[in-house]
Amino acid sequence: MLLSFFYNQVLKIYEKINLKFAKRNKSLPVVLSRDEIKRIIESITNYKHKLMITLAYSSGLRVSELVNLKIKDLDLHGLTIHLKGSKGMKDRITIFPEKILNEIKNMIAGKNNENYVFESERGGKLTTATAQKVFQKSLEKLGITKPATFHSLRHTFATHLLENGVDVRYVQELLGHSNIRTTQIYTHVMNPAIKNIKSPFDNI
């Protein structure tokens, strides 16, 4: 650690240093229900924007990964997406939803492999601000008051996979987390034992 080096090598102080670090924020991620996801997607009338939000949720993509996604990154036969140099400059493979396979094929038909999957009206990639705005407008339209952001789609993807019985280690791999403890936060959100406990008021 830099501080230890400074004390030992510069100040020549060799006593044990008791360093206190700020506590990490342990707040749980905002997760949307399956019904909310369905309603959000159905509320979007723009075809491209609808596919964009659907893919972000279905594959657990960060907003930056979504707008930088190129046609060559899609393996539509194997139903996977190869994300190159994402957060931490790491590559990872995630899943592609078969349900929108034909829609994506139609949208990218005739385009070059180097083209972005979701292009702006003037060509080139969409901005992250555009993608975030599409999501926020759908929340406002539906009156969903949860403090959800675009990143909540990724949180929701992970939580719903765990609820479906997918092993946390596979979810970790799909999300590209280095430490499994980062992924395990979602087990607190979807804890079925807690959800099955009834309030004592219900028995009065």
C-alpha positions in Angstrom: 0.0 0.0 0.0 1.2 3.5 -0.8 0.7 4.8 2.7 2.7 2.0 4.3 5.5 2.5 1.8 5.6 6.2 2.6 5.8 5.6 6.4 8.4 2.8 6.1 10.6 4.0 3.3 10.3 7.8 3.6 9.6 8.6 7.2 11.4 5.5 8.5 8.5 4.7 10.8 8.2 0.9 11.2 5.4 0.7 13.8 2.2 -1.0 12.8 -0.1 1.6 11.2 -3.8 1.4 12.0 -5.5 2.7 8.8 -9.2 3.2 8.8 -11.0 3.1 5.5 -14.4 4.5 4.6 -17.1 1.9 4.7 -18.5 0.9 1.3 -22.0 1.6 0.4 -24.0 -1.6 1.0 -27.3 -0.4 -0.5 -29.1 -3.0 -2.5 -29.4 -2.5 -6.3 -32.7 -1.4 -7.7 -34.4 -4.3 -9.4 -37.5 -4.3 -11.6 -40.2 -7.0 -11.5 -40.8 -9.2 -14.5 -44.2 -7.4 -15.0 -42.5 -4.0 -15.0 -39.9 -5.2 -17.6 -42.7 -6.5 -19.8 -44.6 -3.2 -19.5 -41.6 -1.1 -20.1 -40.7 -2.9 -23.3 -44.3 -2.9 -24.5 -44.7 0.9 -23.8 -41.9 1.8 -26.3 -43.3 2.5 -29.7 -40.0 3.1 -31.6 -38.9 -0.3 -33.0 -35.2 0.2 -32.7 -35.5 1.6 -29.1 -37.7 -1.3 -28.1 -35.1 -3.8 -29.3 -32.4 -1.8 -27.6 -34.0 -2.0 -24.2 -35.0 -5.6 -24.7 -31.4 -6.6 -25.5 -29.9 -4.6 -22.6 -32.2 -6.5 -20.2 -32.0 -9.9 -21.9 -28.2 -9.9 -22.0 -27.2 -7.9 -19.0 -25.5 -5.1 -20.9 -24.1 -1.9 -19.6 -25.3 1.2 -21.5 -21.8 1.7 -22.9 -21.6 -1.9 -24.1 -25.0 -1.5 -25.8 -24.1 1.6 -27.8 -20.7 0.2 -28.7 -22.1 -3.1 -29.8 -21.1 -4.0 -33.4 -22.7 -6.6 -35.7 -19.5 -8.6 -35.7 -19.9 -9.0 -31.9 -23.1 -11.0 -32.4 -23.1 -14.8 -32.8 -26.7 -15.2 -33.8 -26.2 -18.9 -34.6 -24.8 -19.6 -31.1 -27.1 -17.0 -29.4 -24.2 -15.3 -27.7 -22.6 -11.8 -27.7 -18.8 -11.3 -27.5 -18.2 -8.1 -25.6 -14.6 -6.9 -26.2 -12.7 -4.7 -23.9 -15.6 -3.8 -21.6 -15.2 -2.6 -18.0 -11.7 -3.3 -16.8 -10.6 -3.9 -20.4 -11.9 -7.5 -20.2 -13.6 -9.6 -22.8 -16.6 -11.7 -21.9 -19.4 -13.7 -23.5 -23.0 -13.2 -22.6 -26.3 -14.7 -23.8 -28.5 -13.5 -26.7 -32.3 -13.8 -26.4 -33.7 -16.1 -29.1 -37.1 -14.3 -28.8 -35.8 -11.3 -30.7 -33.5 -13.2 -33.1 -35.6 -12.5 -36.2 -36.1 -8.8 -35.3 -32.4 -8.2 -34.9 -31.7 -10.1 -38.1 -34.1 -7.9 -40.0 -32.7 -4.7 -38.5 -29.1 -5.5 -39.4 -29.8 -7.1 -42.8 -27.5 -5.7 -45.5 -25.2 -3.9 -43.1 -21.5 -4.3 -42.7 -20.1 -6.3 -39.8 -18.3 -3.2 -38.7 -21.6 -1.3 -38.3 -23.1 -0.6 -34.9 -26.1 -2.7 -34.1 -28.0 0.4 -32.9 -27.1 3.3 -35.2 -28.3 6.9 -34.9 -30.5 8.4 -37.6 -27.5 10.1 -39.0 -25.3 6.9 -38.9 -22.7 6.0 -36.3 -23.5 4.8 -32.8 -26.2 6.1 -30.5 -25.1 8.1 -27.5 -25.4 6.7 -24.0 -27.6 9.7 -23.2 -30.1 8.7 -25.9 -30.3 5.2 -24.5 -30.8 6.4 -21.0 -33.4 8.9 -22.1 -35.5 6.2 -23.8 -35.5 4.1 -20.6 -36.3 7.1 -18.3 -39.2 8.2 -20.6 -40.7 4.7 -20.4 -40.6 4.8 -16.6 -42.3 8.2 -16.5 -44.9 7.0 -19.0 -45.8 4.0 -16.9 -45.7 5.9 -13.6 -43.0 3.6 -12.2 -41.5 5.5 -9.2 -38.6 3.1 -8.3 -35.3 5.0 -8.5 -34.3 2.9 -11.5 -31.6 3.8 -14.0 -30.6 2.2 -17.2 -28.1 0.1 -15.2 -31.1 -1.4 -13.3 -31.8 -3.5 -16.4 -28.4 -5.2 -15.8 -29.3 -5.7 -12.1 -32.7 -7.1 -13.1 -31.1 -9.5 -15.6 -28.8 -10.9 -12.8 -31.6 -11.2 -10.3 -34.1 -12.9 -12.6 -31.4 -15.4 -13.7 -30.8 -16.3 -10.0 -34.6 -16.6 -9.5 -34.7 -19.0 -12.4 -32.2 -21.2 -10.6 -29.0 -20.3 -12.6 -25.9 -20.9 -10.5 -24.4 -17.7 -9.1 -21.0 -18.6 -10.7 -22.5 -18.6 -14.2 -24.2 -15.3 -13.5 -20.8 -13.9 -12.4 -19.3 -15.0 -15.7 -22.1 -13.5 -17.7 -21.8 -10.2 -15.9 -18.0 -10.2 -16.1 -17.5 -9.8 -12.3 -13.9 -10.5 -11.1 -15.1 -11.3 -7.6 -18.1 -13.5 -6.9 -19.0 -11.4 -3.8 -20.0 -8.6 -6.3 -22.5 -11.0 -7.9 -23.8 -12.4 -4.6 -25.4 -9.0 -3.8 -28.2 -10.1 -6.0 -29.0 -13.1 -3.8 -30.1 -10.6 -1.1 -32.5 -9.0 -3.6 -34.2 -12.2 -4.7 -34.1 -14.2 -1.4 -37.1 -16.4 -1.8 -37.2 -17.3 1.9 -37.8 -13.6 2.8 -40.4 -13.2 0.1 -42.4 -16.2 1.5 -42.6 -14.8 5.0 -46.0 -13.1 5.7 -46.3 -10.0 7.8 -47.7 -10.8 11.3 -50.4 -8.2 10.6 -51.8 -10.6 7.9 -52.7 -13.1 10.7 -54.6 -10.6 13.0 
